[in-house]
């Protein structure tokens, strides 16, 4: 298994796991309050979006690494699957990274949001590295 595939698989797994953990929370005097990424009342659909994109990135990377005989479509909606997951990964990274700076009163970012940010960054970097591995430079004649 190549390093870009491992990064995509690990990044997708971190996105998936981080979606269930607290994204925002506050603690004071023995009491704590937390909102996970999948808590739709607080985060809207952001956490569910991160969960689904993380699952898709990890599933595609895992299938390509461990089950190469499985036929995965090369393109969806006119985009190659790799480019589509790369763009969605960038969207999740920007969403999670921007959420790190959100502070509503005593509420601050928690471990789930940090894991999602790291997972999205890993998935995007792995996708970028994989695209550079597979691309070939045009031949030049001298």
Phi, psi and omega in degrees: 000129183280155181304318178299322178294321177295321179295318179294318180295314178294319179296317177296321178294319177296320177299316181297311182292316182297336180293333182270346181271171180294130175266322180226148178188173178213148177226138176200127174058039179088351177256143176222151180225131181219151178234119180280170179295331181269005176282098189292333181295326184263314187263359187068223180257013183299312182293323178291322175299314178297320179298312182292319179292319176298319178296318180294316180297314180294322181293315180294316179296319180292317179296319180292327182277317189255344180221069184294344179285346179286132182272110178256135181299142182281331183219147176226127178055037177084355178253145173293151184300321180296316179293322179297313179293327176298313180295318178294324176297319177297318178299317179293320178299313181297321179297313182289318180296319176295326178293338178295335182263000178279128177221117180248092182066235181280350181285135177224171181293146180239184190300324181298320180291322177296317179296319178295321179295315179294317179297318179294320178297316178299316181296318180293316180295319177298319177296319179295315179297321180294322179292326178286330178291318186275339181283145178243144179282145178294144181287137177244142179250139179243000000 
